[in-house]
Structures are given as structure tokens and as C-alpha cells.
Amino acid sequence: MSDTPARLLQLLSLLQTPREWPGSELAERLRVSPRTIRRDVDRLRELGYPVQASMGAVGGYRLAAGTAMPPLLLDDEEAVAIAVGLRTAAGQPVNGIEEASVRALAKLEQVLPSRLRHRVGALGTATVSMLAGSGQGVDPQTLTVLAGAVANREGLRFAYQAGDGSRSRRLVEPYRLVAAARRWYLLAYDNDRDDWRIFRVDRIGDPRPTGVRVAARELPEQGAAAFVTRKMYSMAPTYEVVATVHLPAGEVAQRLGVAPGDVQPLDERSCRLREYADTLEWLASRLLMLGCEFEVHEPPELLAYLRALGARATRAAGGPGVGGPRSQSLPRSRPRPAVRPAR
């Protein structure tokens, strides 16, 4: 094989298989001399690939873990498997990997040959996920288009349906994608309204990059997540719950997926929780699903809801008061405005 770049790529592809390759076997596969294999290995090392060599009768070459992540070579099946996995992760956000999944998916789909892109799309269409989650489904293709526009600082046009059902066309300068509360949001500067806006991605249709680069704008907030948090809680009234939970603070933060600042340790076995939501039902279910004792200090509406819920559960289990009136209904959610500090 006289084509050095092609030979290096094939050698790298072989070395990425988790095994040790004798130099003689590599030379035979690539139809070159063992000396050429040694020179090619040195070239790969210069490019940052940590190729290790071992001596002896069973010695050979293998690719080891390094200090940086060099480019990987994937065959067709591996590329399709990774793309489908990233699409699943993007559609069902998992704390800590949502944005990374979308960035990786955007990079991968950009270089996928058309035949593989078709296979990835077909698998996505034919696959149904049973992962639990609230929130609307998001088309991963829409996410990748938005992520590409953000990365390239490129203007974006799309159709948008507001919460009241009204439809409009938007021309924006995309800034960041933010995953929050099992939903995706696009933070962007709206050119027509001359102001910053957040858009729910599941309400965005037909996104199209304009091909025009836009200048970087300074966000009027300490980070995209803080801006989206403040906007979300300023647009919708919420309940703020303050409760003592009889579990360690770290365990409560992990189970509820809340920020560490929302849980303050009282001692080794209890903590003070501050949580926000727009319905009593959600707040009550969050606390009950912890599976431990807790005391609610506020809001009073949540206390009344829990009392009514407890009475209903007692009657359902045939406890005291089973013969009592069954017409008592749970109080309906009527949120009071509660200002949540931006993080």
C-alpha cells in the first residue's frame, strides 16, 4: 500500500480495536514491511495517538488511553449506533449530558454519508422509547440544526407556535441551547422584537440557518442558564415550598435533581429544602416520592392539599373515616407569584 495517508488511516482503524497487534500481522494486512509499520506508528504518535509497543514473542502494538481525545475512526455500524444513541439521549434529557449529546450529534451528522444518515433517520422513525419523562418530545434533527447555528454564530429563521396557539415567523441570533425541566429551550436575540427571547424547542418548526454570520452579543445575565431560569419564573406564577426533610442533604439533592443551593443541611440526617413549581400536585408528589418523613412550612396551600390527599388515601385504604363524606375534593392549584432568585 503506497498511499501513506490511506495506510495511516487503516492502521489507526486496526489499532482502535481493543487488542494487541503483532507488527508482522499489521505488515501483512497492510502489505508493507515491518519497518514501514514502525515508521507509521511514529507518525501516529506525533499526531497525538498514544500507541504503545511491547517487546517479546507475543509483543506488538496497541492504542492506549492518552491525556487528550484524538479523532476516532468509526465503521458504518459504529457510526449508526452512536448517532442513534445520541439521538436518544437528546430526546430524553439526562442531567449533565444533554448539551454534550446535542453537540456531539451535530458534529457526527455533519460528516455522515447520506446512506448512513438515511439509516439513522429510519431507525429513529421506527423506534419508540418507553423512558419515563414529562415534557414534550423534541425532534433531534431540529436540535442539531439549532446547535449548528449556535456553534457557527449564524442567523436562524423558523416558525414558532406560542403557548396561546398563535403562530409567527422569527428571525433570531441564536445564543445557547438550554435543557431545563425535561424541556429544551433556545435562548436567542429576536431581531424583529429587538430583545432577548427564549423559545421552547418543541414549538419550533422548520428551522433554517440564514447563512449570515452574526456578531456576538453580550447577554444581560450571568450565564444562559441563569437568564432562562429568571425568564421562566418571571413569566409564570409559582409556588415556593419550604420543608424540613428527614434525609441527608446530598441524598435529597440527588433524588430530586435540584441544585445544591436549594438544599441546606440541618444535621447529618435532615435538611431544609426550597423547591419551586407551578402546581400543588407536582410539589406534593415530589415530597411524597422521597419516601421519608418531612414537614412543610409553606405555602399554606400545599399543607391543605396534603391534608386532603392524606384523608383520601386513608379512605381508599379502608382506614378511619371510611364511611365519611366522599365529596371532599382536593384544593385546586391557584399559584401565587413567587420570585425565584436567578442562579
C-alpha positions in Angstrom: 0.0 0.0 0.0 1.9 3.1 -1.3 -0.7 5.7 -0.3 0.7 6.9 3.1 -2.4 8.8 4.3 -4.7 6.0 3.5 -2.4 3.5 5.1 -2.2 5.6 8.3 -6.0 5.7 8.5 -6.2 2.0 8.0 -3.5 1.3 10.6 -5.3 3.6 13.1 -8.6 1.8 12.4 -6.9 -1.5 13.3 -5.3 -0.2 16.4 -8.6 1.2 17.7 -9.8 -2.3 18.1 -9.2 -3.3 21.7 -6.4 -5.9 21.2 -2.6 -6.0 20.7 -1.4 -6.3 17.1 1.9 -8.0 16.3 4.0 -5.9 13.9 4.2 -8.8 11.5 0.4 -9.1 11.3 -0.1 -5.4 10.7 2.6 -5.6 8.0 0.8 -8.5 6.3 -2.6 -6.8 6.5 -1.3 -3.5 5.1 1.0 -5.2 2.6 4.1 -3.3 3.7 7.3 -4.1 5.6 7.6 -4.2 9.4 10.0 -1.2 9.1 7.2 0.8 7.4 4.8 -0.2 10.2 7.3 1.2 12.8 7.6 4.5 10.8 3.8 4.8 10.6 3.4 4.2 14.3 5.9 7.0 14.9 3.8 9.3 12.7 0.6 8.4 14.7 2.4 9.2 17.9 3.4 12.6 16.5 -0.3 13.2 15.8 -1.2 12.6 19.4 -2.3 8.9 19.3 -0.7 7.1 22.3 0.4 3.9 20.5 2.2 1.6 23.0 4.7 -1.1 21.9 5.6 -4.3 23.8 8.6 -6.5 23.2 8.9 -10.3 23.1 7.5 -13.1 21.1 3.9 -12.1 21.8 4.6 -8.4 21.8 3.0 -5.9 19.4 1.2 -2.5 19.2 -1.9 -1.3 20.9 -3.7 2.1 21.3 -3.7 3.1 25.0 -5.6 5.8 26.8 -4.0 9.2 26.5 -4.2 12.7 28.1 -6.4 14.0 25.2 -9.2 12.7 23.0 -7.8 12.3 19.4 -10.1 11.8 16.4 -11.7 8.4 16.2 -12.4 6.3 13.1 -15.7 4.6 13.0 -17.1 2.0 10.6 -20.6 2.2 9.3 -22.2 0.2 12.0 -20.4 2.0 14.8 -21.3 5.4 13.4 -25.0 4.5 13.1 -25.1 3.0 16.7 -23.5 6.2 18.2 -25.8 8.5 16.2 -28.9 6.6 17.3 -27.7 6.6 20.9 -27.0 10.4 20.8 -30.5 11.0 19.4 -32.0 9.0 22.2 -30.0 11.0 24.8 -31.0 14.3 23.2 -34.7 13.3 23.1 -34.7 12.1 26.7 -32.5 14.6 28.6 -30.3 13.2 31.3 -28.8 15.7 33.8 -25.3 16.6 32.8 -25.2 15.2 29.3 -28.0 16.9 27.4 -26.0 19.7 25.7 -22.9 17.4 25.1 -25.2 14.9 23.4 -26.6 17.5 21.1 -23.1 19.0 20.2 -21.7 15.5 19.5 -24.8 14.6 17.4 -24.4 17.8 15.4 -20.8 17.0 14.6 -21.4 13.4 13.7 -24.4 14.1 11.5 -22.5 16.8 9.7 -20.0 14.2 8.4 -22.2 11.2 8.0 -22.5 10.0 4.4 -26.1 10.2 3.0 -26.5 6.4 3.1 -25.8 6.4 6.9 -27.9 9.5 7.6 -30.8 7.7 6.0 -30.3 4.6 8.2 -30.1 6.8 11.3 -33.3 8.6 10.3 -35.1 5.3 9.6 -34.1 3.8 13.0 -35.3 7.0 14.7 -38.6 6.8 12.9 -39.2 3.1 13.6 -38.1 3.3 17.3 -40.4 4.1 20.2 -38.9 4.9 23.6 -40.6 3.9 26.9 -38.3 6.1 29.0 -40.4 7.9 31.6 -40.5 11.7 31.4 -42.7 14.6 31.5 -42.3 17.3 28.8 -42.8 17.3 25.1 -40.8 15.3 22.6 -38.2 17.2 20.6 -37.0 16.3 17.1 -33.3 15.6 17.4 -32.9 16.9 13.8 -34.2 20.2 15.0 -31.8 20.2 17.9 -28.8 19.6 15.6 -29.8 22.4 13.3 -30.1 24.8 16.3 -26.9 23.6 17.8 -25.1 24.1 14.4 -26.4 27.7 14.2 -25.3 28.4 17.8 -21.8 27.0 17.1 -21.4 28.9 13.8 -22.9 32.1 15.2 -25.3 32.1 12.2 -28.7 33.8 11.9 -31.7 31.5 12.1 -35.3 31.6 10.7 -38.1 29.3 12.0 -41.8 29.0 12.6 -43.0 29.3 16.2 -46.2 28.5 17.9 -46.7 30.4 21.2 -48.4 29.0 24.3 -51.7 30.6 23.3 -51.6 28.9 19.9 -50.6 31.9 17.8 -48.1 31.3 15.1 -45.3 33.6 13.8 -42.1 33.5 11.8 -39.0 34.5 13.7 -35.5 35.8 12.7 -33.1 35.4 15.5 -29.5 35.3 16.5 -29.1 32.0 18.4 -27.0 32.2 21.6 -27.4 28.9 23.5 -29.5 25.7 23.9 -30.6 25.2 27.5 -32.1 22.0 28.9 -34.4 22.6 31.9 -37.3 20.7 33.5 -37.3 17.9 30.8 -37.6 20.5 28.0 -35.2 22.2 25.6 -35.1 26.0 25.2 -33.4 28.1 22.6 -32.0 31.4 24.0 -31.7 33.9 21.2 -31.8 37.6 20.3 -35.0 38.3 18.4 -34.3 40.7 15.6 -37.9 41.7 15.0 -38.6 42.4 18.7 -35.1 43.9 19.3 -34.8 41.9 22.6 -33.7 38.6 24.1 -36.2 35.8 24.0 -36.4 32.1 25.0 -38.2 29.6 22.7 -39.4 26.1 23.5 -37.7 23.9 21.0 -40.8 21.6 20.7 -42.7 24.6 19.4 -40.1 25.5 16.8 -40.8 24.3 13.2 -38.8 24.3 10.0 -35.6 25.9 11.4 -33.3 27.2 8.6 -29.9 28.9 9.0 -29.7 32.1 7.0 -26.0 31.6 6.1 -25.2 35.0 7.5 -22.7 35.2 10.4 -23.9 37.5 13.3 -21.8 39.4 15.8 -21.5 38.2 19.3 -23.9 39.9 21.7 -23.4 40.4 25.4 -26.1 38.5 27.4 -27.7 40.7 30.2 -27.2 37.9 32.8 -24.5 35.8 34.4 -24.9 32.9 32.0 -27.6 31.4 29.8 -29.0 29.1 32.5 -29.5 31.9 34.9 -31.2 34.0 32.2 -33.6 31.2 31.2 -34.4 30.5 34.9 -35.2 34.1 35.6 -37.3 34.4 32.5 -39.3 31.2 33.1 -40.2 32.2 36.7 -41.0 35.8 35.8 -43.5 34.7 33.1 -45.4 32.1 35.2 -46.5 32.4 38.8 -45.1 29.7 41.0 -45.4 28.2 44.5 -42.4 28.2 46.7 -42.2 25.3 49.1 -40.1 25.3 52.3 -39.9 22.0 54.0 -37.8 20.1 56.5 -36.8 16.7 55.0 -35.5 13.9 57.2 -32.8 12.7 54.8 -29.2 13.8 54.3 -28.9 16.9 52.1 -26.8 15.2 49.5 -29.3 12.4 49.1 -32.3 14.8 48.7 -30.4 16.8 46.1 -29.6 13.7 44.2 -33.1 12.2 44.3 -34.8 15.5 43.3 -32.2 16.6 40.9 -32.2 20.1 42.5 -29.2 22.5 42.7 -27.1 22.1 45.9 -28.1 25.6 46.9 -31.7 24.6 47.2 -30.9 22.1 50.0 -29.3 23.3 53.2 -28.1 20.6 55.8 -29.6 20.9 59.3 -27.7 17.9 60.6 -26.4 14.6 59.3 -29.9 13.2 58.9 -32.1 16.2 57.9 -32.1 19.3 55.7 -34.1 22.3 54.7 -35.5 22.2 51.2 -36.6 25.1 49.0 -38.4 24.0 45.8 -40.4 25.8 43.1 -43.3 24.6 40.9 -46.4 25.9 39.3 -48.8 23.2 40.7 -49.5 21.8 44.2 -49.8 18.3 42.7 -46.2 18.4 41.4 -44.8 19.7 44.8 -46.7 17.1 46.8 -45.6 14.2 44.5 -42.0 15.3 44.7 -42.1 15.3 48.5 -44.0 12.0 48.9 -41.8 10.2 46.4 -38.8 10.8 48.7 -40.1 8.0 50.9 -39.2 9.7 54.2 -40.7 11.9 56.9 -41.0 15.6 56.1 -42.7 18.8 57.5 -44.0 21.5 55.2 -43.6 25.1 56.5 -45.0 26.9 53.5 -47.0 27.6 51.4 -50.3 27.0 53.3 -52.0 25.8 50.1 -49.6 22.9 50.0 -50.4 22.0 53.6 -54.2 22.0 52.8 -53.6 19.9 49.7 -51.6 17.3 51.6 -54.2 17.1 54.4 -56.9 16.4 51.8 -54.7 14.0 49.9 -54.0 12.1 53.2 -57.7 11.9 54.0 -58.4 10.5 50.6 -55.6 7.9 50.9 -56.9 6.8 54.3 -60.4 6.3 52.9 -59.1 4.4 50.0 -57.2 2.0 52.3 -60.3 1.4 54.5 -59.0 3.3 57.5 -60.8 5.6 60.0 -63.4 7.8 58.3 -64.0 5.3 55.5 -67.7 5.8 55.9 -67.4 9.6 55.9 -68.3 12.0 53.2 -66.5 11.3 49.9 -67.4 14.6 48.2 -64.4 16.4 49.7 -62.2 17.4 46.8 -58.6 18.3 46.7 -57.9 22.1 46.5 -57.2 23.3 43.0 -53.8 24.8 42.1 -54.0 28.6 42.1 -50.4 29.7 42.0 -49.3 32.8 43.8 -46.4 34.8 42.4 -43.1 33.8 43.9 -39.9 35.3 42.8 -37.1 32.8 42.5 -33.6 34.2 42.6 -31.6 33.5 39.5 -28.5 31.3 40.0 
